[in-house]
Amino acid sequence: MRSSEERAEALLSRLHEWAMQAIDLPRHERETFILGVADKHYEDALRNGLAEPQAEAWRASVCEWLRALVETIETSGGAGGGHA
């Protein structure tokens, strides 16, 4: 079983991967992609025993983190940001 630090590091890595995938999409498709990622994690959270309010909070967090990361990467010029 992984430590909470290892799980957090793995999550950050996945968030970065998803953010880069979102940046590769046209701007008008990004929100749909982010919502899809968050919805999958909502469903996974429910399957793994989280109560619905906790899963909802998790979904909202994933959306918030991804939006912020996409904006940060784009603002910094990462992955050709600012040119889409």
Backbone bond lengths (Angstrom), bond angles and torsions (degrees), N, CA, C in turn:
res aa  C-N    CA-C-N  psi(-1)  N-CA   C-N-CA  omega(-1)  CA-C   N-CA-C  phi
1 M - - - 1.455 - - 1.527 108.94 -
2 R 1.318 115.60 137.28 1.466 120.14 -177.33 1.521 110.25 -82.55
3 S 1.330 114.43 150.59 1.453 119.91 176.35 1.519 109.74 -72.26
4 S 1.319 116.13 163.09 1.469 119.59 179.12 1.526 110.44 -62.64
5 E 1.318 117.47 -32.54 1.465 120.52 177.73 1.531 110.96 -65.93
6 E 1.321 116.79 -41.30 1.463 120.63 178.13 1.528 110.87 -66.55
7 R 1.329 117.05 -39.34 1.473 120.50 177.64 1.518 110.59 -65.16
8 A 1.331 117.06 -40.98 1.465 120.62 178.95 1.516 110.58 -64.16
9 E 1.320 116.91 -42.18 1.463 121.26 178.74 1.527 110.71 -63.64
10 A 1.318 116.87 -41.05 1.461 120.83 178.39 1.534 110.46 -64.58
11 L 1.321 116.89 -40.85 1.462 120.63 178.62 1.525 110.76 -63.70
12 L 1.320 117.24 -44.21 1.465 120.44 178.48 1.522 111.17 -60.56
13 S 1.305 116.48 -39.39 1.457 120.93 178.31 1.530 110.63 -63.83
14 R 1.324 116.56 -44.93 1.469 120.71 178.80 1.525 110.50 -64.92
15 L 1.328 117.55 -41.72 1.461 120.38 178.66 1.525 110.30 -58.99
16 H 1.312 116.55 -41.75 1.459 120.47 178.83 1.527 110.30 -64.05
17 E 1.329 117.49 -43.23 1.461 120.95 177.95 1.524 110.80 -59.36
18 W 1.334 116.82 -46.01 1.465 120.98 -179.92 1.523 111.13 -65.08
19 A 1.320 116.51 -39.42 1.466 119.95 178.79 1.530 109.99 -62.41
20 M 1.315 117.34 -41.61 1.464 120.37 179.04 1.527 110.16 -66.60
21 Q 1.324 117.56 -36.98 1.462 120.32 175.79 1.526 110.24 -63.39
22 A 1.321 116.62 -41.53 1.465 120.95 179.23 1.521 110.65 -63.56
23 I 1.322 117.26 -40.88 1.467 121.23 -179.30 1.523 110.97 -65.00
24 D 1.318 116.84 -31.21 1.461 120.48 178.34 1.532 112.40 -70.40
25 L 1.326 116.56 -15.35 1.466 121.09 179.82 1.524 110.37 -87.31
26 P 1.331 116.47 156.60 1.469 118.46 170.79 1.534 109.07 -60.50
27 R 1.307 116.79 148.16 1.466 121.12 -177.16 1.528 113.20 -50.90
28 H 1.329 116.58 -40.90 1.464 119.57 -176.09 1.534 112.98 -69.34
29 E 1.334 118.63 -11.29 1.462 122.32 178.70 1.525 113.01 -101.59
30 R 1.304 117.53 -9.85 1.471 120.99 -173.52 1.525 113.71 -65.23
31 E 1.313 116.98 -44.15 1.462 119.39 -176.87 1.532 110.61 -64.00
32 T 1.318 116.94 -39.44 1.467 120.20 177.42 1.524 110.48 -61.77
33 F 1.328 116.22 -41.88 1.468 120.79 177.98 1.524 110.67 -62.05
34 I 1.328 117.06 -47.65 1.467 121.74 -178.89 1.524 110.44 -60.98
35 L 1.326 116.64 -44.48 1.471 120.03 178.95 1.521 111.04 -63.48
36 G 1.327 117.31 -36.64 1.466 120.68 178.13 1.521 111.89 -64.32
37 V 1.321 116.34 -43.89 1.473 120.24 177.10 1.526 109.88 -60.90
38 A 1.325 116.43 -46.53 1.464 120.77 -178.41 1.525 111.07 -64.60
39 D 1.331 117.81 -39.93 1.465 120.72 179.00 1.518 111.39 -63.13
40 K 1.330 116.68 -40.10 1.467 119.77 177.91 1.524 110.28 -61.29
41 H 1.314 116.16 -41.05 1.463 118.76 -179.25 1.522 112.33 -72.85
42 Y 1.303 116.72 -28.68 1.461 120.95 173.43 1.530 109.29 -62.53
43 E 1.320 116.08 -49.19 1.465 120.73 179.78 1.526 111.13 -62.75
44 D 1.327 116.95 -41.94 1.470 120.70 177.10 1.519 111.08 -61.73
45 A 1.334 116.11 -41.13 1.466 120.32 179.99 1.527 110.97 -62.23
46 L 1.322 116.83 -42.31 1.467 120.29 177.60 1.521 110.92 -63.64
47 R 1.332 116.91 -44.11 1.474 120.80 178.96 1.526 111.57 -62.92
48 N 1.322 116.79 -28.32 1.464 120.75 -178.40 1.521 112.76 -92.78
49 G 1.331 116.66 11.22 1.451 119.98 170.07 1.515 117.43 99.30
50 L 1.322 119.28 2.82 1.460 118.93 176.62 1.521 109.28 -73.35
51 A 1.307 115.62 144.82 1.456 120.82 174.54 1.524 108.58 -69.07
52 E 1.329 116.46 156.56 1.466 120.45 -176.98 1.530 113.27 -54.96
53 P 1.348 119.91 -43.84 1.476 118.44 178.58 1.533 112.60 -62.67
54 Q 1.321 117.37 -36.19 1.461 120.73 177.88 1.531 110.54 -68.24
55 A 1.319 116.41 -41.14 1.466 120.87 178.79 1.530 110.28 -65.25
56 E 1.329 116.94 -39.01 1.474 120.95 176.59 1.529 110.43 -61.59
57 A 1.330 115.84 -44.01 1.470 120.31 178.89 1.530 110.22 -63.36
58 W 1.319 116.45 -39.67 1.462 121.16 178.31 1.521 109.93 -63.15
59 R 1.341 117.94 -44.95 1.463 121.88 179.17 1.531 110.26 -60.62
60 A 1.322 116.51 -44.37 1.467 120.40 179.57 1.532 110.73 -62.68
61 S 1.318 116.37 -39.74 1.466 120.50 179.04 1.525 111.37 -64.47
62 V 1.320 116.88 -44.56 1.461 120.32 179.55 1.527 109.91 -59.52
63 C 1.337 116.72 -44.90 1.478 120.10 177.72 1.522 110.80 -59.33
64 E 1.310 115.84 -48.54 1.471 120.84 -178.04 1.523 111.04 -60.95
65 W 1.331 116.83 -46.55 1.463 120.68 -179.37 1.514 111.20 -62.93
66 L 1.330 116.82 -44.84 1.459 119.30 -179.16 1.522 112.06 -65.08
67 R 1.314 117.12 -44.13 1.476 119.68 178.63 1.528 110.36 -59.70
68 A 1.317 116.27 -44.43 1.467 120.37 -178.96 1.529 110.75 -65.27
69 L 1.314 116.85 -41.52 1.456 120.37 -178.99 1.529 111.14 -67.96
70 V 1.320 117.39 -41.64 1.465 120.97 176.65 1.527 109.35 -59.77
71 E 1.311 116.51 -46.12 1.471 120.21 -179.96 1.524 111.20 -62.80
72 T 1.320 116.99 -42.49 1.461 121.11 -179.89 1.528 110.99 -63.65
73 I 1.325 116.29 -46.63 1.464 119.83 -179.61 1.521 110.08 -63.60
74 E 1.307 116.12 -44.06 1.461 119.94 -178.52 1.527 111.40 -65.90
75 T 1.323 117.24 -43.78 1.463 121.80 179.84 1.524 111.42 -62.37
76 S 1.338 116.17 -36.59 1.458 120.30 -178.88 1.516 112.56 -79.05
77 G 1.330 116.20 -5.83 1.453 119.59 179.05 1.508 113.48 88.86
78 G 1.339 117.39 4.87 1.472 120.76 178.69 1.508 110.85 -64.99
79 A 1.309 115.83 147.47 1.471 123.68 179.39 1.521 112.01 51.67
80 G 1.331 115.64 36.40 1.464 119.09 178.99 1.507 112.18 72.09
81 G 1.328 116.88 24.26 1.461 121.90 -177.41 1.508 112.38 -54.95
82 G 1.314 113.79 152.82 1.442 120.10 178.80 1.518 113.25 82.74
83 H 1.324 117.13 -1.20 1.454 120.51 -177.87 1.518 113.23 -113.42
84 A 1.336 116.85 -3.17 1.475 120.10 -176.26 1.508 110.94 -77.38
